[in-house]
Amino acid sequence: MGRFCEITGKGPTKGYHIIRSGKSKKSGGIGMHVTAMTKRRFLPNLQRVKAIINGEVRYIRVAATALKKGLVTKAPKRTWKKATAKA
């Protein structure tokens, strides 16, 4: 599943890029008018994180808001060294 948070289920949402023309009333004009609306997508801020899930360490894609809220238990830093192959 791409572009979805594995913890919260947060995914892309739809919206519009609104283009306006004119001078605002605050600046002395007659007001801004919408001239075009183009569809666009708002993507969640996904981060690839090493986390502990069901007792094992694996990579998951998590929204930044889930990380800030502390919903993810990050894996501890690796301290052991890889065994070198004897040749």
Secondary structure, DSSP 8 states (H G I E B T S, - for coil): -TT--TTT----EEEEEEEEES--GGGTSS--EEEEEEEEEE---EEEEEEEETTEEEEEEEEHHHHHHT-S-B-----S-------
